[in-house]
Amino acid sequence: MKKQVDRLISVGYGNAVMSSRIIAIVAPNSAPVRRLKDDAKNRGKLIDATAGRQTRSVIITDSDHIVLSSILSQTLISRLSPDDEKPL
């Protein structure tokens, strides 16, 4: 297994997240994800990186922050994948 290189992943509109901090990238349309988002907002751990656009993916980090992005989940996953590996 290759060691993951620590790098910044663009989440749109000049915003980026460290790839090593990302636990999951999920679609925003399920009730559990909406609850996660609401809980993070109440705790002050919600980061809105959508620049006022529709939320298309939700990034969960190891620091318990929730990052909202207007980029599709599949696009973010492909940015995280090494060049020699294709995402499912």
PDB file of N, CA, C and O in Angstrom:
ATOM      1  N   MET A   1       0.840  -1.180   0.000  1.00  0.00           N
ATOM      2  CA  MET A   1       0.000   0.000   0.000  1.00  0.00           C
ATOM      3  C   MET A   1       0.882   1.239   0.000  1.00  0.00           C
ATOM      4  O   MET A   1       1.824   1.349   0.785  1.00  0.00           O
ATOM      5  N   LYS A   2       0.564   2.164  -0.890  1.00  0.00           N
ATOM      6  CA  LYS A   2       1.352   3.383  -0.995  1.00  0.00           C
ATOM      7  C   LYS A   2       0.981   4.363   0.107  1.00  0.00           C
ATOM      8  O   LYS A   2      -0.165   4.418   0.553  1.00  0.00           O
ATOM      9  N   LYS A   3       1.962   5.126   0.534  1.00  0.00           N
ATOM     10  CA  LYS A   3       1.720   6.167   1.526  1.00  0.00           C
ATOM     11  C   LYS A   3       1.026   7.337   0.835  1.00  0.00           C
ATOM     12  O   LYS A   3       1.462   7.786  -0.225  1.00  0.00           O
ATOM     13  N   GLN A   4      -0.060   7.829   1.441  1.00  0.00           N
ATOM     14  CA  GLN A   4      -0.797   8.936   0.858  1.00  0.00           C
ATOM     15  C   GLN A   4      -0.026  10.236   1.065  1.00  0.00           C
ATOM     16  O   GLN A   4       0.405  10.547   2.175  1.00  0.00           O
ATOM     17  N   VAL A   5       0.138  10.977  -0.006  1.00  0.00           N
ATOM     18  CA  VAL A   5       0.823  12.260   0.056  1.00  0.00           C
ATOM     19  C   VAL A   5      -0.171  13.302   0.565  1.00  0.00           C
ATOM     20  O   VAL A   5      -1.303  13.377   0.086  1.00  0.00           O
ATOM     21  N   ASP A   6       0.257  14.097   1.529  1.00  0.00           N
ATOM     22  CA  ASP A   6      -0.588  15.138   2.089  1.00  0.00           C
ATOM     23  C   ASP A   6      -0.689  16.278   1.082  1.00  0.00           C
ATOM     24  O   ASP A   6       0.311  16.918   0.759  1.00  0.00           O
ATOM     25  N   ARG A   7      -1.904  16.530   0.587  1.00  0.00           N
ATOM     26  CA  ARG A   7      -2.073  17.606  -0.377  1.00  0.00           C
ATOM     27  C   ARG A   7      -3.429  18.261  -0.195  1.00  0.00           C
ATOM     28  O   ARG A   7      -4.321  17.708   0.447  1.00  0.00           O
ATOM     29  N   LEU A   8      -3.569  19.437  -0.764  1.00  0.00           N
ATOM     30  CA  LEU A   8      -4.825  20.168  -0.705  1.00  0.00           C
ATOM     31  C   LEU A   8      -5.719  19.742  -1.864  1.00  0.00           C
ATOM     32  O   LEU A   8      -5.256  19.601  -2.997  1.00  0.00           O
ATOM     33  N   ILE A   9      -6.995  19.538  -1.574  1.00  0.00           N
ATOM     34  CA  ILE A   9      -7.984  19.190  -2.585  1.00  0.00           C
ATOM     35  C   ILE A   9      -8.940  20.373  -2.715  1.00  0.00           C
ATOM     36  O   ILE A   9      -9.524  20.814  -1.725  1.00  0.00           O
ATOM     37  N   SER A  10      -9.098  20.883  -3.928  1.00  0.00           N
ATOM     38  CA  SER A  10     -10.007  21.997  -4.168  1.00  0.00           C
ATOM     39  C   SER A  10     -11.447  21.540  -3.996  1.00  0.00           C
ATOM     40  O   SER A  10     -11.869  20.547  -4.588  1.00  0.00           O
ATOM     41  N   VAL A  11     -12.201  22.276  -3.180  1.00  0.00           N
ATOM     42  CA  VAL A  11     -13.620  21.982  -2.990  1.00  0.00           C
ATOM     43  C   VAL A  11     -14.483  23.070  -3.623  1.00  0.00           C
ATOM     44  O   VAL A  11     -15.690  23.127  -3.390  1.00  0.00           O
ATOM     45  N   GLY A  12     -13.861  23.926  -4.421  1.00  0.00           N
ATOM     46  CA  GLY A  12     -14.585  24.927  -5.191  1.00  0.00           C
ATOM     47  C   GLY A  12     -14.425  26.340  -4.688  1.00  0.00           C
ATOM     48  O   GLY A  12     -14.315  26.594  -3.489  1.00  0.00           O
ATOM     49  N   TYR A  13     -14.416  27.264  -5.651  1.00  0.00           N
ATOM     50  CA  TYR A  13     -14.428  28.699  -5.390  1.00  0.00           C
ATOM     51  C   TYR A  13     -13.289  29.165  -4.490  1.00  0.00           C
ATOM     52  O   TYR A  13     -13.492  29.977  -3.587  1.00  0.00           O
ATOM     53  N   GLY A  14     -12.094  28.647  -4.745  1.00  0.00           N
ATOM     54  CA  GLY A  14     -10.912  29.068  -4.006  1.00  0.00           C
ATOM     55  C   GLY A  14     -10.764  28.428  -2.640  1.00  0.00           C
ATOM     56  O   GLY A  14      -9.920  28.858  -1.854  1.00  0.00           O
ATOM     57  N   ASN A  15     -11.553  27.422  -2.337  1.00  0.00           N
ATOM     58  CA  ASN A  15     -11.497  26.727  -1.051  1.00  0.00           C
ATOM     59  C   ASN A  15     -10.846  25.360  -1.223  1.00  0.00           C
ATOM     60  O   ASN A  15     -10.985  24.730  -2.271  1.00  0.00           O
ATOM     61  N   ALA A  16     -10.138  24.904  -0.196  1.00  0.00           N
ATOM     62  CA  ALA A  16      -9.456  23.610  -0.266  1.00  0.00           C
ATOM     63  C   ALA A  16      -9.478  22.933   1.098  1.00  0.00           C
ATOM     64  O   ALA A  16      -9.609  23.587   2.133  1.00  0.00           O
ATOM     65  N   VAL A  17      -9.347  21.599   1.077  1.00  0.00           N
ATOM     66  CA  VAL A  17      -9.310  20.776   2.286  1.00  0.00           C
ATOM     67  C   VAL A  17      -8.104  19.860   2.177  1.00  0.00           C
ATOM     68  O   VAL A  17      -7.797  19.363   1.093  1.00  0.00           O
ATOM     69  N   MET A  18      -7.411  19.631   3.302  1.00  0.00           N
ATOM     70  CA  MET A  18      -6.287  18.693   3.301  1.00  0.00           C
ATOM     71  C   MET A  18      -6.811  17.283   3.061  1.00  0.00           C
ATOM     72  O   MET A  18      -7.739  16.836   3.734  1.00  0.00           O
ATOM     73  N   SER A  19      -6.221  16.597   2.114  1.00  0.00           N
ATOM     74  CA  SER A  19      -6.693  15.252   1.763  1.00  0.00           C
ATOM     75  C   SER A  19      -6.558  14.274   2.926  1.00  0.00           C
ATOM     76  O   SER A  19      -7.368  13.357   3.061  1.00  0.00           O
ATOM     77  N   SER A  20      -5.553  14.460   3.755  1.00  0.00           N
ATOM     78  CA  SER A  20      -5.337  13.538   4.877  1.00  0.00           C
ATOM     79  C   SER A  20      -6.376  13.705   5.985  1.00  0.00           C
ATOM     80  O   SER A  20      -6.507  12.827   6.838  1.00  0.00           O
ATOM     81  N   ARG A  21      -7.110  14.806   5.989  1.00  0.00           N
ATOM     82  CA  ARG A  21      -8.111  15.060   7.031  1.00  0.00           C
ATOM     83  C   ARG A  21      -9.497  14.542   6.662  1.00  0.00           C
ATOM     84  O   ARG A  21     -10.384  14.485   7.513  1.00  0.00           O
ATOM     85  N   ILE A  22      -9.691  14.162   5.396  1.00  0.00           N
ATOM     86  CA  ILE A  22     -11.005  13.734   4.923  1.00  0.00           C
ATOM     87  C   ILE A  22     -11.282  12.295   5.349  1.00  0.00           C
ATOM     88  O   ILE A  22     -10.482  11.395   5.094  1.00  0.00           O
ATOM     89  N   ILE A  23     -12.427  12.092   6.000  1.00  0.00           N
ATOM     90  CA  ILE A  23     -12.879  10.754   6.382  1.00  0.00           C
ATOM     91  C   ILE A  23     -13.861  10.223   5.342  1.00  0.00           C
ATOM     92  O   ILE A  23     -13.771   9.067   4.928  1.00  0.00           O
ATOM     93  N   ALA A  24     -14.812  11.083   4.917  1.00  0.00           N
ATOM     94  CA  ALA A  24     -15.836  10.642   3.971  1.00  0.00           C
ATOM     95  C   ALA A  24     -16.322  11.810   3.127  1.00  0.00           C
ATOM     96  O   ALA A  24     -16.287  12.967   3.547  1.00  0.00           O
ATOM     97  N   ILE A  25     -16.777  11.471   1.921  1.00  0.00           N
ATOM     98  CA  ILE A  25     -17.448  12.424   1.042  1.00  0.00           C
ATOM     99  C   ILE A  25     -18.792  11.794   0.714  1.00  0.00           C
ATOM    100  O   ILE A  25     -18.848  10.708   0.138  1.00  0.00           O
ATOM    101  N   VAL A  26     -19.878  12.476   1.079  1.00  0.00           N
ATOM    102  CA  VAL A  26     -21.211  11.897   0.923  1.00  0.00           C
ATOM    103  C   VAL A  26     -22.145  12.869   0.211  1.00  0.00           C
ATOM    104  O   VAL A  26     -21.907  14.077   0.184  1.00  0.00           O
ATOM    105  N   ALA A  27     -23.217  12.315  -0.366  1.00  0.00           N
ATOM    106  CA  ALA A  27     -24.251  13.132  -0.997  1.00  0.00           C
ATOM    107  C   ALA A  27     -25.090  13.796   0.096  1.00  0.00           C
ATOM    108  O   ALA A  27     -25.293  13.205   1.156  1.00  0.00           O
ATOM    109  N   PRO A  28     -25.576  15.008  -0.144  1.00  0.00           N
ATOM    110  CA  PRO A  28     -26.266  15.762   0.912  1.00  0.00           C
ATOM    111  C   PRO A  28     -27.755  15.484   1.050  1.00  0.00           C
ATOM    112  O   PRO A  28     -28.412  16.110   1.882  1.00  0.00           O
ATOM    113  N   ASN A  29     -28.312  14.566   0.263  1.00  0.00           N
ATOM    114  CA  ASN A  29     -29.767  14.472   0.186  1.00  0.00           C
ATOM    115  C   ASN A  29     -30.426  13.480   1.135  1.00  0.00           C
ATOM    116  O   ASN A  29     -31.647  13.328   1.081  1.00  0.00           O
ATOM    117  N   SER A  30     -29.689  12.808   1.989  1.00  0.00           N
ATOM    118  CA  SER A  30     -30.325  11.872   2.925  1.00  0.00           C
ATOM    119  C   SER A  30     -30.580  12.549   4.277  1.00  0.00           C
ATOM    120  O   SER A  30     -29.905  13.512   4.642  1.00  0.00           O
ATOM    121  N   ALA A  31     -31.552  12.034   4.997  1.00  0.00           N
ATOM    122  CA  ALA A  31     -31.906  12.603   6.302  1.00  0.00           C
ATOM    123  C   ALA A  31     -30.751  12.530   7.307  1.00  0.00           C
ATOM    124  O   ALA A  31     -30.530  13.506   8.025  1.00  0.00           O
ATOM    125  N   PRO A  32     -30.003  11.418   7.396  1.00  0.00           N
ATOM    126  CA  PRO A  32     -28.886  11.384   8.350  1.00  0.00           C
ATOM    127  C   PRO A  32     -27.810  12.440   8.052  1.00  0.00           C
ATOM    128  O   PRO A  32     -27.227  13.013   8.972  1.00  0.00           O
ATOM    129  N   VAL A  33     -27.557  12.688   6.781  1.00  0.00           N
ATOM    130  CA  VAL A  33     -26.557  13.704   6.423  1.00  0.00           C
ATOM    131  C   VAL A  33     -27.080  15.089   6.776  1.00  0.00           C
ATOM    132  O   VAL A  33     -26.319  15.943   7.231  1.00  0.00           O
ATOM    133  N   ARG A  34     -28.364  15.317   6.570  1.00  0.00           N
ATOM    134  CA  ARG A  34     -28.946  16.609   6.965  1.00  0.00           C
ATOM    135  C   ARG A  34     -28.851  16.816   8.477  1.00  0.00           C
ATOM    136  O   ARG A  34     -28.591  17.927   8.940  1.00  0.00           O
ATOM    137  N   ARG A  35     -29.062  15.742   9.245  1.00  0.00           N
ATOM    138  CA  ARG A  35     -28.919  15.842  10.707  1.00  0.00           C
ATOM    139  C   ARG A  35     -27.475  16.136  11.087  1.00  0.00           C
ATOM    140  O   ARG A  35     -27.218  16.955  11.970  1.00  0.00           O
ATOM    141  N   LEU A  36     -26.530  15.472  10.425  1.00  0.00           N
ATOM    142  CA  LEU A  36     -25.104  15.755  10.669  1.00  0.00           C
ATOM    143  C   LEU A  36     -24.799  17.227  10.424  1.00  0.00           C
ATOM    144  O   LEU A  36     -24.108  17.873  11.211  1.00  0.00           O
ATOM    145  N   LYS A  37     -25.327  17.741   9.319  1.00  0.00           N
ATOM    146  CA  LYS A  37     -25.108  19.141   8.954  1.00  0.00           C
ATOM    147  C   LYS A  37     -25.708  20.080   9.999  1.00  0.00           C
ATOM    148  O   LYS A  37     -25.068  21.054  10.396  1.00  0.00           O
ATOM    149  N   ASP A  38     -26.920  19.798  10.444  1.00  0.00           N
ATOM    150  CA  ASP A  38     -27.573  20.633  11.460  1.00  0.00           C
ATOM    151  C   ASP A  38     -26.823  20.587  12.790  1.00  0.00           C
ATOM    152  O   ASP A  38     -26.651  21.618  13.439  1.00  0.00           O
ATOM    153  N   ASP A  39     -26.378  19.404  13.198  1.00  0.00           N
ATOM    154  CA  ASP A  39     -25.608  19.265  14.440  1.00  0.00           C
ATOM    155  C   ASP A  39     -24.298  20.039  14.363  1.00  0.00           C
ATOM    156  O   ASP A  39     -23.911  20.708  15.321  1.00  0.00           O
ATOM    157  N   ALA A  40     -23.616  19.948  13.224  1.00  0.00           N
ATOM    158  CA  ALA A  40     -22.350  20.668  13.050  1.00  0.00           C
ATOM    159  C   ALA A  40     -22.576  22.177  13.106  1.00  0.00           C
ATOM    160  O   ALA A  40     -21.756  22.911  13.658  1.00  0.00           O
ATOM    161  N   LYS A  41     -23.679  22.636  12.538  1.00  0.00           N
ATOM    162  CA  LYS A  41     -23.992  24.069  12.566  1.00  0.00           C
ATOM    163  C   LYS A  41     -24.207  24.538  14.000  1.00  0.00           C
ATOM    164  O   LYS A  41     -23.731  25.606  14.386  1.00  0.00           O
ATOM    165  N   ASN A  42     -24.924  23.742  14.787  1.00  0.00           N
ATOM    166  CA  ASN A  42     -25.180  24.095  16.190  1.00  0.00           C
ATOM    167  C   ASN A  42     -23.900  24.111  17.018  1.00  0.00           C
ATOM    168  O   ASN A  42     -23.783  24.897  17.959  1.00  0.00           O
ATOM    169  N   ARG A  43     -22.936  23.250  16.680  1.00  0.00           N
ATOM    170  CA  ARG A  43     -21.663  23.177  17.407  1.00  0.00           C
ATOM    171  C   ARG A  43     -20.612  24.139  16.857  1.00  0.00           C
ATOM    172  O   ARG A  43     -19.519  24.235  17.416  1.00  0.00           O
ATOM    173  N   GLY A  44     -20.921  24.845  15.782  1.00  0.00           N
ATOM    174  CA  GLY A  44     -19.961  25.767  15.181  1.00  0.00           C
ATOM    175  C   GLY A  44     -18.885  25.061  14.374  1.00  0.00           C
ATOM    176  O   GLY A  44     -17.787  25.592  14.208  1.00  0.00           O
ATOM    177  N   LYS A  45     -19.184  23.874  13.871  1.00  0.00           N
ATOM    178  CA  LYS A  45     -18.210  23.083  13.118  1.00  0.00           C
ATOM    179  C   LYS A  45     -18.609  22.909  11.657  1.00  0.00           C
ATOM    180  O   LYS A  45     -18.089  22.023  10.978  1.00  0.00           O
ATOM    181  N   LEU A  46     -19.526  23.742  11.163  1.00  0.00           N
ATOM    182  CA  LEU A  46     -19.966  23.673   9.777  1.00  0.00           C
ATOM    183  C   LEU A  46     -19.212  24.710   8.958  1.00  0.00           C
ATOM    184  O   LEU A  46     -19.168  25.886   9.320  1.00  0.00           O
ATOM    185  N   ILE A  47     -18.622  24.272   7.858  1.00  0.00           N
ATOM    186  CA  ILE A  47     -17.909  25.165   6.948  1.00  0.00           C
ATOM    187  C   ILE A  47     -18.635  25.126   5.611  1.00  0.00           C
ATOM    188  O   ILE A  47     -18.700  24.082   4.963  1.00  0.00           O
ATOM    189  N   ASP A  48     -19.180  26.268   5.201  1.00  0.00           N
ATOM    190  CA  ASP A  48     -19.917  26.351   3.942  1.00  0.00           C
ATOM    191  C   ASP A  48     -18.987  26.890   2.862  1.00  0.00           C
ATOM    192  O   ASP A  48     -18.666  28.078   2.845  1.00  0.00           O
ATOM    193  N   ALA A  49     -18.559  26.013   1.962  1.00  0.00           N
ATOM    194  CA  ALA A  49     -17.653  26.396   0.873  1.00  0.00           C
ATOM    195  C   ALA A  49     -18.391  26.432  -0.461  1.00  0.00           C
ATOM    196  O   ALA A  49     -17.773  26.268  -1.513  1.00  0.00           O
ATOM    197  N   THR A  50     -19.714  26.646  -0.427  1.00  0.00           N
ATOM    198  CA  THR A  50     -20.512  26.609  -1.650  1.00  0.00           C
ATOM    199  C   THR A  50     -20.599  27.950  -2.359  1.00  0.00           C
ATOM    200  O   THR A  50     -21.023  28.000  -3.514  1.00  0.00           O
ATOM    201  N   ALA A  51     -20.217  29.020  -1.715  1.00  0.00           N
ATOM    202  CA  ALA A  51     -20.319  30.372  -2.276  1.00  0.00           C
ATOM    203  C   ALA A  51     -21.763  30.676  -2.694  1.00  0.00           C
ATOM    204  O   ALA A  51     -22.000  31.316  -3.719  1.00  0.00           O
ATOM    205  N   GLY A  52     -22.717  30.213  -1.892  1.00  0.00           N
ATOM    206  CA  GLY A  52     -24.118  30.504  -2.141  1.00  0.00           C
ATOM    207  C   GLY A  52     -24.795  29.600  -3.153  1.00  0.00           C
ATOM    208  O   GLY A  52     -25.966  29.806  -3.473  1.00  0.00           O
ATOM    209  N   ARG A  53     -24.099  28.622  -3.655  1.00  0.00           N
ATOM    210  CA  ARG A  53     -24.675  27.703  -4.633  1.00  0.00           C
ATOM    211  C   ARG A  53     -25.225  26.455  -3.947  1.00  0.00           C
ATOM    212  O   ARG A  53     -25.081  26.278  -2.738  1.00  0.00           O
ATOM    213  N   GLN A  54     -25.859  25.593  -4.746  1.00  0.00           N
ATOM    214  CA  GLN A  54     -26.460  24.370  -4.214  1.00  0.00           C
ATOM    215  C   GLN A  54     -25.386  23.434  -3.670  1.00  0.00           C
ATOM    216  O   GLN A  54     -24.337  23.254  -4.289  1.00  0.00           O
ATOM    217  N   THR A  55     -25.654  22.839  -2.511  1.00  0.00           N
ATOM    218  CA  THR A  55     -24.735  21.859  -1.924  1.00  0.00           C
ATOM    219  C   THR A  55     -24.870  20.545  -2.675  1.00  0.00           C
ATOM    220  O   THR A  55     -25.960  19.978  -2.754  1.00  0.00           O
ATOM    221  N   ARG A  56     -23.753  20.057  -3.232  1.00  0.00           N
ATOM    222  CA  ARG A  56     -23.765  18.806  -3.988  1.00  0.00           C
ATOM    223  C   ARG A  56     -22.978  17.699  -3.304  1.00  0.00           C
ATOM    224  O   ARG A  56     -23.097  16.530  -3.671  1.00  0.00           O
ATOM    225  N   SER A  57     -22.169  18.068  -2.303  1.00  0.00           N
ATOM    226  CA  SER A  57     -21.456  17.046  -1.538  1.00  0.00           C
ATOM    227  C   SER A  57     -21.148  17.575  -0.148  1.00  0.00           C
ATOM    228  O   SER A  57     -21.037  18.780   0.076  1.00  0.00           O
ATOM    229  N   VAL A  58     -21.014  16.634   0.776  1.00  0.00           N
ATOM    230  CA  VAL A  58     -20.699  16.951   2.166  1.00  0.00           C
ATOM    231  C   VAL A  58     -19.431  16.188   2.520  1.00  0.00           C
ATOM    232  O   VAL A  58     -19.356  14.971   2.352  1.00  0.00           O
ATOM    233  N   ILE A  59     -18.437  16.919   3.012  1.00  0.00           N
ATOM    234  CA  ILE A  59     -17.147  16.328   3.369  1.00  0.00           C
ATOM    235  C   ILE A  59     -17.067  16.254   4.889  1.00  0.00           C
ATOM    236  O   ILE A  59     -17.265  17.254   5.580  1.00  0.00           O
ATOM    237  N   ILE A  60     -16.775  15.069   5.398  1.00  0.00           N
ATOM    238  CA  ILE A  60     -16.637  14.857   6.840  1.00  0.00           C
ATOM    239  C   ILE A  60     -15.154  14.712   7.135  1.00  0.00           C
ATOM    240  O   ILE A  60     -14.470  13.902   6.510  1.00  0.00           O
ATOM    241  N   THR A  61     -14.648  15.501   8.094  1.00  0.00           N
ATOM    242  CA  THR A  61     -13.220  15.479   8.414  1.00  0.00           C
ATOM    243  C   THR A  61     -12.966  14.807   9.761  1.00  0.00           C
ATOM    244  O   THR A  61     -13.883  14.598  10.555  1.00  0.00           O
ATOM    245  N   ASP A  62     -11.708  14.479   9.994  1.00  0.00           N
ATOM    246  CA  ASP A  62     -11.333  13.824  11.250  1.00  0.00           C
ATOM    247  C   ASP A  62     -11.389  14.762  12.446  1.00  0.00           C
ATOM    248  O   ASP A  62     -11.351  14.302  13.587  1.00  0.00           O
ATOM    249  N   SER A  63     -11.478  16.066  12.210  1.00  0.00           N
ATOM    250  CA  SER A  63     -11.586  17.036  13.302  1.00  0.00           C
ATOM    251  C   SER A  63     -13.047  17.326  13.648  1.00  0.00           C
ATOM    252  O   SER A  63     -13.343  18.261  14.392  1.00  0.00           O
ATOM    253  N   ASP A  64     -13.964  16.510  13.097  1.00  0.00           N
ATOM    254  CA  ASP A  64     -15.398  16.629  13.349  1.00  0.00           C
ATOM    255  C   ASP A  64     -16.016  17.839  12.661  1.00  0.00           C
ATOM    256  O   ASP A  64     -17.125  18.245  13.009  1.00  0.00           O
ATOM    257  N   HIS A  65     -15.321  18.417  11.693  1.00  0.00           N
ATOM    258  CA  HIS A  65     -15.883  19.495  10.894  1.00  0.00           C
ATOM    259  C   HIS A  65     -16.647  18.893   9.721  1.00  0.00           C
ATOM    260  O   HIS A  65     -16.312  17.819   9.223  1.00  0.00           O
ATOM    261  N   ILE A  66     -17.684  19.613   9.292  1.00  0.00           N
ATOM    262  CA  ILE A  66     -18.462  19.239   8.117  1.00  0.00           C
ATOM    263  C   ILE A  66     -18.272  20.364   7.106  1.00  0.00           C
ATOM    264  O   ILE A  66     -18.534  21.529   7.406  1.00  0.00           O
ATOM    265  N   VAL A  67     -17.815  20.008   5.905  1.00  0.00           N
ATOM    266  CA  VAL A  67     -17.568  20.992   4.852  1.00  0.00           C
ATOM    267  C   VAL A  67     -18.589  20.770   3.747  1.00  0.00           C
ATOM    268  O   VAL A  67     -18.711  19.665   3.218  1.00  0.00           O
ATOM    269  N   LEU A  68     -19.325  21.827   3.400  1.00  0.00           N
ATOM    270  CA  LEU A  68     -20.290  21.758   2.312  1.00  0.00           C
ATOM    271  C   LEU A  68     -19.617  22.236   1.034  1.00  0.00           C
ATOM    272  O   LEU A  68     -18.935  23.261   1.031  1.00  0.00           O
ATOM    273  N   SER A  69     -19.810  21.492  -0.052  1.00  0.00           N
ATOM    274  CA  SER A  69     -19.198  21.845  -1.329  1.00  0.00           C
ATOM    275  C   SER A  69     -20.249  21.815  -2.427  1.00  0.00           C
ATOM    276  O   SER A  69     -21.194  21.028  -2.367  1.00  0.00           O
ATOM    277  N   SER A  70     -20.085  22.669  -3.427  1.00  0.00           N
ATOM    278  CA  SER A  70     -20.999  22.672  -4.567  1.00  0.00           C
ATOM    279  C   SER A  70     -20.475  21.802  -5.705  1.00  0.00           C
ATOM    280  O   SER A  70     -21.041  21.801  -6.798  1.00  0.00           O
ATOM    281  N   ILE A  71     -19.400  21.064  -5.453  1.00  0.00           N
ATOM    282  CA  ILE A  71     -18.846  20.139  -6.444  1.00  0.00           C
ATOM    283  C   ILE A  71     -19.396  18.744  -6.155  1.00  0.00           C
ATOM    284  O   ILE A  71     -19.517  18.344  -4.997  1.00  0.00           O
ATOM    285  N   LEU A  72     -19.727  18.012  -7.208  1.00  0.00           N
ATOM    286  CA  LEU A  72     -20.277  16.662  -7.050  1.00  0.00           C
ATOM    287  C   LEU A  72     -19.319  15.745  -6.304  1.00  0.00           C
ATOM    288  O   LEU A  72     -18.100  15.871  -6.425  1.00  0.00           O
ATOM    289  N   SER A  73     -19.881  14.825  -5.534  1.00  0.00           N
ATOM    290  CA  SER A  73     -19.083  13.873  -4.758  1.00  0.00           C
ATOM    291  C   SER A  73     -18.123  13.093  -5.641  1.00  0.00           C
ATOM    292  O   SER A  73     -16.958  12.918  -5.285  1.00  0.00           O
ATOM    293  N   GLN A  74     -18.598  12.622  -6.791  1.00  0.00           N
ATOM    294  CA  GLN A  74     -17.760  11.815  -7.680  1.00  0.00           C
ATOM    295  C   GLN A  74     -16.558  12.611  -8.187  1.00  0.00           C
ATOM    296  O   GLN A  74     -15.476  12.050  -8.357  1.00  0.00           O
ATOM    297  N   THR A  75     -16.734  13.896  -8.429  1.00  0.00           N
ATOM    298  CA  THR A  75     -15.627  14.745  -8.871  1.00  0.00           C
ATOM    299  C   THR A  75     -14.586  14.879  -7.768  1.00  0.00           C
ATOM    300  O   THR A  75     -13.387  14.793  -8.032  1.00  0.00           O
ATOM    301  N   LEU A  76     -15.036  15.090  -6.537  1.00  0.00           N
ATOM    302  CA  LEU A  76     -14.106  15.197  -5.411  1.00  0.00           C
ATOM    303  C   LEU A  76     -13.366  13.886  -5.185  1.00  0.00           C
ATOM    304  O   LEU A  76     -12.171  13.886  -4.891  1.00  0.00           O
ATOM    305  N   ILE A  77     -14.075  12.768  -5.322  1.00  0.00           N
ATOM    306  CA  ILE A  77     -13.441  11.461  -5.149  1.00  0.00           C
ATOM    307  C   ILE A  77     -12.359  11.254  -6.200  1.00  0.00           C
ATOM    308  O   ILE A  77     -11.288  10.731  -5.893  1.00  0.00           O
ATOM    309  N   SER A  78     -12.629  11.659  -7.429  1.00  0.00           N
ATOM    310  CA  SER A  78     -11.617  11.501  -8.479  1.00  0.00           C
ATOM    311  C   SER A  78     -10.407  12.396  -8.217  1.00  0.00           C
ATOM    312  O   SER A  78      -9.290  12.036  -8.588  1.00  0.00           O
ATOM    313  N   ARG A  79     -10.606  13.545  -7.591  1.00  0.00           N
ATOM    314  CA  ARG A  79      -9.476  14.416  -7.234  1.00  0.00           C
ATOM    315  C   ARG A  79      -8.630  13.804  -6.124  1.00  0.00           C
ATOM    316  O   ARG A  79      -7.425  14.049  -6.054  1.00  0.00           O
ATOM    317  N   LEU A  80      -9.251  13.016  -5.264  1.00  0.00           N
ATOM    318  CA  LEU A  80      -8.531  12.362  -4.171  1.00  0.00           C
ATOM    319  C   LEU A  80      -7.758  11.134  -4.628  1.00  0.00           C
ATOM    320  O   LEU A  80      -6.724  10.796  -4.053  1.00  0.00           O
ATOM    321  N   SER A  81      -8.257  10.471  -5.657  1.00  0.00           N
ATOM    322  CA  SER A  81      -7.640   9.227  -6.119  1.00  0.00           C
ATOM    323  C   SER A  81      -6.300   9.507  -6.782  1.00  0.00           C
ATOM    324  O   SER A  81      -6.169  10.472  -7.535  1.00  0.00           O
ATOM    325  N   PRO A  82      -5.302   8.669  -6.507  1.00  0.00           N
ATOM    326  CA  PRO A  82      -4.023   8.816  -7.206  1.00  0.00           C
ATOM    327  C   PRO A  82      -4.229   8.665  -8.709  1.00  0.00           C
ATOM    328  O   PRO A  82      -5.189   8.035  -9.152  1.00  0.00           O
ATOM    329  N   ASP A  83      -3.327   9.244  -9.484  1.00  0.00           N
ATOM    330  CA  ASP A  83      -3.461   9.230 -10.937  1.00  0.00           C
ATOM    331  C   ASP A  83      -3.497   7.820 -11.514  1.00  0.00           C
ATOM    332  O   ASP A  83      -4.120   7.595 -12.551  1.00  0.00           O
ATOM    333  N   ASP A  84      -2.840   6.872 -10.860  1.00  0.00           N
ATOM    334  CA  ASP A  84      -2.785   5.509 -11.387  1.00  0.00           C
ATOM    335  C   ASP A  84      -3.958   4.640 -10.944  1.00  0.00           C
ATOM    336  O   ASP A  84      -4.039   3.474 -11.332  1.00  0.00           O
ATOM    337  N   GLU A  85      -4.871   5.188 -10.134  1.00  0.00           N
ATOM    338  CA  GLU A  85      -6.043   4.438  -9.680  1.00  0.00           C
ATOM    339  C   GLU A  85      -7.300   5.146 -10.146  1.00  0.00           C
ATOM    340  O   GLU A  85      -7.383   6.373 -10.091  1.00  0.00           O
ATOM    341  N   LYS A  86      -8.264   4.388 -10.597  1.00  0.00           N
ATOM    342  CA  LYS A  86      -9.550   4.942 -11.005  1.00  0.00           C
ATOM    343  C   LYS A  86     -10.566   4.691  -9.897  1.00  0.00           C
ATOM    344  O   LYS A  86     -10.604   3.592  -9.344  1.00  0.00           O
ATOM    345  N   PRO A  87     -11.409   5.704  -9.551  1.00  0.00           N
ATOM    346  CA  PRO A  87     -12.444   5.473  -8.541  1.00  0.00           C
ATOM    347  C   PRO A  87     -13.517   4.539  -9.080  1.00  0.00           C
ATOM    348  O   PRO A  87     -13.707   4.430 -10.291  1.00  0.00           O
ATOM    349  N   LEU A  88     -14.212   3.871  -8.176  1.00  0.00           N
ATOM    350  CA  LEU A  88     -15.278   2.942  -8.578  1.00  0.00           C
ATOM    351  C   LEU A  88     -16.448   3.680  -9.161  1.00  0.00           C
ATOM    352  O   LEU A  88     -17.436   3.059  -9.553  1.00  0.00           O
TER     353      LEU A  88
END
